[in-house]
Amino acid sequence: MTDRTFNFIRFLAEIGITAIGTFYKVIAEIWDLPYGEAVLATCVALSTLIGVFTEWQRTQYAKSKMALSPVDDATPINIADDAPVLDAETGEEKTYAEIKAEEIE
């Protein structure tokens, strides 16, 4: 599945289908159309179902693309100036964080 297709399906799940259901529910009340509540509930259920599948697909894609680069036991990574980190052992403020990577099976 291409990124464009995935993003379109995700948009439908997160916004499009629910928006259509909500629109019909409101219009149904104004114009006395049938099944407004049922259409909205169906759209929400469909949106949720598609959302679950797209999240599963995103997770599978991320797992397949995840490549852990080799790192030392503690590779320093610069962090933002406005986000101080306290050293767990000394309590001193640091401008970097140490991340230890473990192999995931």
TIVO-2410 file (N, C-alpha, C; in nm, 3 decimals):
# residues 105
REC num residu      c1      c2      c3 atome chaine
REC   1      M   0.085  -0.117   0.000     N      A
REC   1      M   0.000   0.000   0.000    CA      A
REC   1      M   0.090   0.124   0.000     C      A
REC   2      T   0.061   0.218  -0.086     N      A
REC   2      T   0.142   0.339  -0.092    CA      A
REC   2      T   0.109   0.431   0.025     C      A
REC   3      D   0.200   0.523   0.055     N      A
REC   3      D   0.175   0.619   0.162    CA      A
REC   3      D   0.051   0.704   0.133     C      A
REC   4      R   0.035   0.740   0.008     N      A
REC   4      R  -0.080   0.823  -0.031    CA      A
REC   4      R  -0.212   0.750  -0.006     C      A
REC   5      T  -0.218   0.624  -0.044     N      A
REC   5      T  -0.338   0.543  -0.022    CA      A
REC   5      T  -0.365   0.527   0.127     C      A
REC   6      F  -0.258   0.494   0.201     N      A
REC   6      F  -0.272   0.478   0.346    CA      A
REC   6      F  -0.324   0.606   0.412     C      A
REC   7      N  -0.265   0.719   0.376     N      A
REC   7      N  -0.308   0.847   0.435    CA      A
REC   7      N  -0.452   0.880   0.400     C      A
REC   8      F  -0.495   0.846   0.279     N      A
REC   8      F  -0.634   0.871   0.240    CA      A
REC   8      F  -0.729   0.784   0.323     C      A
REC   9      I  -0.696   0.656   0.336     N      A
REC   9      I  -0.782   0.566   0.416    CA      A
REC   9      I  -0.784   0.611   0.561     C      A
REC  10      R  -0.669   0.652   0.611     N      A
REC  10      R  -0.663   0.700   0.750    CA      A
REC  10      R  -0.747   0.826   0.768     C      A
REC  11      F  -0.741   0.917   0.669     N      A
REC  11      F  -0.824   1.038   0.674    CA      A
REC  11      F  -0.972   1.000   0.677     C      A
REC  12      L  -1.012   0.906   0.593     N      A
REC  12      L  -1.152   0.862   0.593    CA      A
REC  12      L  -1.191   0.807   0.730     C      A
REC  13      A  -1.103   0.727   0.789     N      A
REC  13      A  -1.134   0.666   0.918    CA      A
REC  13      A  -1.142   0.771   1.029     C      A
REC  14      E  -1.049   0.865   1.030     N      A
REC  14      E  -1.042   0.961   1.140    CA      A
REC  14      E  -1.141   1.076   1.126     C      A
REC  15      I  -1.168   1.119   1.003     N      A
REC  15      I  -1.249   1.240   0.986    CA      A
REC  15      I  -1.366   1.220   0.890     C      A
REC  16      G  -1.338   1.171   0.771     N      A
REC  16      G  -1.435   1.170   0.663    CA      A
REC  16      G  -1.565   1.099   0.693     C      A
REC  17      I  -1.559   0.973   0.732     N      A
REC  17      I  -1.680   0.893   0.752    CA      A
REC  17      I  -1.764   0.949   0.868     C      A
REC  18      T  -1.699   0.985   0.976     N      A
REC  18      T  -1.771   1.040   1.091    CA      A
REC  18      T  -1.835   1.175   1.055     C      A
REC  19      A  -1.764   1.255   0.976     N      A
REC  19      A  -1.820   1.384   0.933    CA      A
REC  19      A  -1.944   1.364   0.847     C      A
REC  20      I  -1.941   1.267   0.758     N      A
REC  20      I  -2.057   1.239   0.673    CA      A
REC  20      I  -2.175   1.192   0.759     C      A
REC  21      G  -2.149   1.103   0.854     N      A
REC  21      G  -2.255   1.056   0.944    CA      A
REC  21      G  -2.314   1.168   1.027     C      A
REC  22      T  -2.228   1.254   1.079     N      A
REC  22      T  -2.277   1.367   1.159    CA      A
REC  22      T  -2.359   1.462   1.074     C      A
REC  23      F  -2.312   1.487   0.952     N      A
REC  23      F  -2.385   1.575   0.860    CA      A
REC  23      F  -2.525   1.519   0.833     C      A
REC  24      Y  -2.532   1.389   0.803     N      A
REC  24      Y  -2.662   1.329   0.775    CA      A
REC  24      Y  -2.753   1.334   0.897     C      A
REC  25      K  -2.698   1.310   1.016     N      A
REC  25      K  -2.777   1.313   1.139    CA      A
REC  25      K  -2.840   1.450   1.158     C      A
REC  26      V  -2.761   1.555   1.139     N      A
REC  26      V  -2.813   1.692   1.156    CA      A
REC  26      V  -2.916   1.724   1.050     C      A
REC  27      I  -2.885   1.692   0.924     N      A
REC  27      I  -2.979   1.719   0.815    CA      A
REC  27      I  -3.107   1.637   0.833     C      A
REC  28      A  -3.095   1.514   0.880     N      A
REC  28      A  -3.212   1.429   0.902    CA      A
REC  28      A  -3.306   1.492   1.005     C      A
REC  29      E  -3.250   1.551   1.110     N      A
REC  29      E  -3.334   1.617   1.210    CA      A
REC  29      E  -3.400   1.742   1.154     C      A
REC  30      I  -3.327   1.819   1.075     N      A
REC  30      I  -3.382   1.942   1.018    CA      A
REC  30      I  -3.492   1.911   0.917     C      A
REC  31      W  -3.469   1.816   0.828     N      A
REC  31      W  -3.560   1.787   0.719    CA      A
REC  31      W  -3.647   1.665   0.744     C      A
REC  32      D  -3.642   1.613   0.864     N      A
REC  32      D  -3.725   1.499   0.902    CA      A
REC  32      D  -3.700   1.378   0.810     C      A
REC  33      L  -3.572   1.350   0.788     N      A
REC  33      L  -3.533   1.234   0.706    CA      A
REC  33      L  -3.521   1.112   0.797     C      A
REC  34      P  -3.535   0.992   0.741     N      A
REC  34      P  -3.532   0.871   0.824    CA      A
REC  34      P  -3.390   0.826   0.862     C      A
REC  35      Y  -3.384   0.753   0.970     N      A
REC  35      Y  -3.265   0.678   1.013    CA      A
REC  35      Y  -3.142   0.763   1.045     C      A
REC  36      G  -3.160   0.883   1.089     N      A
REC  36      G  -3.047   0.970   1.120    CA      A
REC  36      G  -2.955   0.910   1.226     C      A
REC  37      E  -3.012   0.862   1.333     N      A
REC  37      E  -2.933   0.803   1.442    CA      A
REC  37      E  -2.863   0.675   1.396     C      A
REC  38      A  -2.933   0.594   1.318     N      A
REC  38      A  -2.875   0.467   1.270    CA      A
REC  38      A  -2.760   0.493   1.172     C      A
REC  39      V  -2.776   0.592   1.086     N      A
REC  39      V  -2.669   0.624   0.990    CA      A
REC  39      V  -2.546   0.673   1.065     C      A
REC  40      L  -2.566   0.760   1.163     N      A
REC  40      L  -2.453   0.811   1.241    CA      A
REC  40      L  -2.383   0.697   1.315     C      A
REC  41      A  -2.458   0.611   1.380     N      A
REC  41      A  -2.398   0.500   1.455    CA      A
REC  41      A  -2.322   0.406   1.361     C      A
REC  42      T  -2.376   0.381   1.243     N      A
REC  42      T  -2.308   0.297   1.145    CA      A
REC  42      T  -2.178   0.360   1.098     C      A
REC  43      C  -2.181   0.490   1.073     N      A
REC  43      C  -2.060   0.561   1.029    CA      A
REC  43      C  -1.952   0.559   1.138     C      A
REC  44      V  -1.991   0.578   1.262     N      A
REC  44      V  -1.895   0.575   1.372    CA      A
REC  44      V  -1.835   0.436   1.386     C      A
REC  45      A  -1.919   0.333   1.375     N      A
REC  45      A  -1.870   0.195   1.385    CA      A
REC  45      A  -1.774   0.164   1.270     C      A
REC  46      L  -1.808   0.204   1.149     N      A
REC  46      L  -1.723   0.181   1.032    CA      A
REC  46      L  -1.592   0.257   1.046     C      A
REC  47      S  -1.600   0.380   1.092     N      A
REC  47      S  -1.480   0.461   1.113    CA      A
REC  47      S  -1.388   0.396   1.214     C      A
REC  48      T  -1.445   0.344   1.321     N      A
REC  48      T  -1.365   0.275   1.423    CA      A
REC  48      T  -1.299   0.150   1.367     C      A
REC  49      L  -1.373   0.072   1.292     N      A
REC  49      L  -1.319  -0.050   1.232    CA      A
REC  49      L  -1.204  -0.019   1.137     C      A
REC  50      I  -1.222   0.078   1.050     N      A
REC  50      I  -1.115   0.116   0.957    CA      A
REC  50      I  -0.996   0.172   1.034     C      A
REC  51      G  -1.023   0.249   1.140     N      A
REC  51      G  -0.915   0.303   1.223    CA      A
REC  51      G  -0.832   0.194   1.287     C      A
REC  52      V  -0.897   0.088   1.334     N      A
REC  52      V  -0.823  -0.023   1.394    CA      A
REC  52      V  -0.734  -0.090   1.289     C      A
REC  53      F  -0.787  -0.113   1.170     N      A
REC  53      F  -0.707  -0.176   1.066    CA      A
REC  53      F  -0.591  -0.088   1.020     C      A
REC  54      T  -0.615   0.043   1.007     N      A
REC  54      T  -0.505   0.130   0.966    CA      A
REC  54      T  -0.398   0.139   1.074     C      A
REC  55      E  -0.437   0.138   1.200     N      A
REC  55      E  -0.338   0.140   1.308    CA      A
REC  55      E  -0.258   0.010   1.308     C      A
REC  56      W  -0.324  -0.102   1.286     N      A
REC  56      W  -0.254  -0.229   1.276    CA      A
REC  56      W  -0.156  -0.227   1.159     C      A
REC  57      Q  -0.200  -0.176   1.045     N      A
REC  57      Q  -0.114  -0.168   0.927    CA      A
REC  57      Q   0.005  -0.076   0.953     C      A
REC  58      R  -0.018   0.036   1.020     N      A
REC  58      R   0.090   0.130   1.053    CA      A
REC  58      R   0.193   0.063   1.144     C      A
REC  59      T   0.145  -0.012   1.242     N      A
REC  59      T   0.233  -0.082   1.334    CA      A
REC  59      T   0.316  -0.187   1.261     C      A
REC  60      Q   0.253  -0.263   1.174     N      A
REC  60      Q   0.326  -0.364   1.097    CA      A
REC  60      Q   0.431  -0.299   1.007     C      A
REC  61      Y   0.396  -0.188   0.945     N      A
REC  61      Y   0.490  -0.116   0.859    CA      A
REC  61      Y   0.608  -0.065   0.940     C      A
REC  62      A   0.580  -0.008   1.057     N      A
REC  62      A   0.687   0.045   1.142    CA      A
REC  62      A   0.780  -0.066   1.187     C      A
REC  63      K   0.724  -0.181   1.221     N      A
REC  63      K   0.807  -0.295   1.262    CA      A
REC  63      K   0.897  -0.341   1.149     C      A
REC  64      S   0.843  -0.343   1.027     N      A
REC  64      S   0.921  -0.392   0.913    CA      A
REC  64      S   1.031  -0.293   0.874     C      A
REC  65      K   1.011  -0.165   0.900     N      A
REC  65      K   1.109  -0.064   0.863    CA      A
REC  65      K   1.205  -0.029   0.976     C      A
REC  66      M   1.175  -0.078   1.095     N      A
REC  66      M   1.257  -0.042   1.210    CA      A
REC  66      M   1.394  -0.109   1.199     C      A
REC  67      A   1.495  -0.028   1.201     N      A
REC  67      A   1.631  -0.081   1.197    CA      A
REC  67      A   1.708  -0.016   1.311     C      A
REC  68      L   1.751  -0.097   1.401     N      A
REC  68      L   1.828  -0.044   1.512    CA      A
REC  68      L   1.973  -0.032   1.470     C      A
REC  69      S   2.025   0.088   1.476     N      A
REC  69      S   2.166   0.105   1.445    CA      A
REC  69      S   2.247   0.069   1.568     C      A
REC  70      P   2.365   0.017   1.547     N      A
REC  70      P   2.446  -0.020   1.663    CA      A
REC  70      P   2.483   0.102   1.745     C      A
REC  71      V   2.469   0.091   1.875     N      A
REC  71      V   2.504   0.201   1.965    CA      A
REC  71      V   2.587   0.146   2.079     C      A
REC  72      D   2.660   0.235   2.141     N      A
REC  72      D   2.733   0.198   2.261    CA      A
REC  72      D   2.632   0.177   2.373     C      A
REC  73      D   2.680   0.136   2.488     N      A
REC  73      D   2.592   0.119   2.603    CA      A
REC  73      D   2.520   0.247   2.639     C      A
REC  74      A   2.585   0.360   2.620     N      A
REC  74      A   2.524   0.489   2.652    CA      A
REC  74      A   2.568   0.591   2.549     C      A
REC  75      T   2.486   0.614   2.448     N      A
REC  75      T   2.517   0.712   2.345    CA      A
REC  75      T   2.450   0.844   2.382     C      A
REC  76      P   2.527   0.952   2.403     N      A
REC  76      P   2.465   1.080   2.437    CA      A
REC  76      P   2.387   1.138   2.320     C      A
REC  77      I   2.271   1.193   2.351     N      A
REC  77      I   2.186   1.257   2.252    CA      A
REC  77      I   2.151   1.395   2.304     C      A
REC  78      N   2.176   1.499   2.222     N      A
REC  78      N   2.142   1.635   2.265    CA      A
REC  78      N   1.992   1.650   2.277     C      A
REC  79      I   1.948   1.727   2.377     N      A
REC  79      I   1.805   1.755   2.395    CA      A
REC  79      I   1.785   1.905   2.393     C      A
REC  80      A   1.662   1.948   2.388     N      A
REC  80      A   1.631   2.090   2.382    CA      A
REC  80      A   1.679   2.161   2.508     C      A
REC  81      D   1.718   2.289   2.490     N      A
REC  81      D   1.766   2.368   2.604    CA      A
REC  81      D   1.661   2.386   2.712     C      A
REC  82      D   1.534   2.386   2.673     N      A
REC  82      D   1.428   2.412   2.770    CA      A
REC  82      D   1.376   2.285   2.837     C      A
REC  83      A   1.446   2.174   2.818     N      A
REC  83      A   1.401   2.049   2.878    CA      A
REC  83      A   1.516   1.986   2.958     C      A
REC  84      P   1.542   2.039   3.078     N      A
REC  84      P   1.652   1.984   3.156    CA      A
REC  84      P   1.622   1.843   3.204     C      A
REC  85      V   1.728   1.764   3.219     N      A
REC  85      V   1.716   1.628   3.267    CA      A
REC  85      V   1.803   1.615   3.391     C      A
REC  86      L   1.750   1.552   3.493     N      A
REC  86      L   1.827   1.530   3.615    CA      A
REC  86      L   1.892   1.393   3.609     C      A
REC  87      D   2.020   1.389   3.643     N      A
REC  87      D   2.092   1.263   3.649    CA      A
REC  87      D   2.034   1.179   3.761     C      A
REC  88      A   2.002   1.053   3.733     N      A
REC  88      A   1.937   0.967   3.832    CA      A
REC  88      A   2.028   0.939   3.951     C      A
REC  89      E   2.158   0.937   3.930     N      A
REC  89      E   2.250   0.904   4.039    CA      A
REC  89      E   2.292   1.026   4.118     C      A
REC  90      T   2.328   1.136   4.049     N      A
REC  90      T   2.382   1.253   4.118    CA      A
REC  90      T   2.278   1.361   4.144     C      A
REC  91      G   2.169   1.361   4.068     N      A
REC  91      G   2.066   1.465   4.082    CA      A
REC  91      G   2.102   1.594   4.012     C      A
REC  92      E   2.217   1.595   3.943     N      A
REC  92      E   2.261   1.715   3.871    CA      A
REC  92      E   2.185   1.729   3.739     C      A
REC  93      E   2.167   1.854   3.698     N      A
REC  93      E   2.099   1.881   3.572    CA      A
REC  93      E   2.194   1.853   3.455     C      A
REC  94      K   2.142   1.785   3.351     N      A
REC  94      K   2.223   1.752   3.235    CA      A
REC  94      K   2.158   1.811   3.111     C      A
REC  95      T   2.238   1.832   3.008     N      A
REC  95      T   2.186   1.882   2.881    CA      A
REC  95      T   2.181   1.771   2.777     C      A
REC  96      Y   2.194   1.649   2.821     N      A
REC  96      Y   2.186   1.534   2.730    CA      A
REC  96      Y   2.120   1.419   2.805     C      A
REC  97      A   2.072   1.325   2.731     N      A
REC  97      A   2.011   1.206   2.790    CA      A
REC  97      A   2.087   1.084   2.740     C      A
REC  98      E   2.097   0.984   2.822     N      A
REC  98      E   2.160   0.859   2.782    CA      A
REC  98      E   2.051   0.757   2.755     C      A
REC  99      I   2.061   0.694   2.639     N      A
REC  99      I   1.962   0.594   2.600    CA      A
REC  99      I   2.034   0.462   2.581     C      A
REC 100      K   1.982   0.360   2.643     N      A
REC 100      K   2.039   0.227   2.626    CA      A
REC 100      K   1.943   0.147   2.538     C      A
REC 101      A   1.996   0.091   2.431     N      A
REC 101      A   1.913   0.013   2.340    CA      A
REC 101      A   1.931  -0.135   2.367     C      A
REC 102      E   1.820  -0.206   2.361     N      A
REC 102      E   1.823  -0.351   2.377    CA      A
REC 102      E   1.763  -0.412   2.252     C      A
REC 103      E   1.811  -0.528   2.216     N      A
REC 103      E   1.760  -0.595   2.098    CA      A
REC 103      E   1.619  -0.646   2.125     C      A
REC 104      I   1.531  -0.622   2.030     N      A
REC 104      I   1.391  -0.667   2.040    CA      A
REC 104      I   1.376  -0.794   1.958     C      A
REC 105      E   1.317  -0.893   2.018     N      A
REC 105      E   1.298  -1.018   1.945    CA      A
REC 105      E   1.160  -1.026   1.888     C      A
***
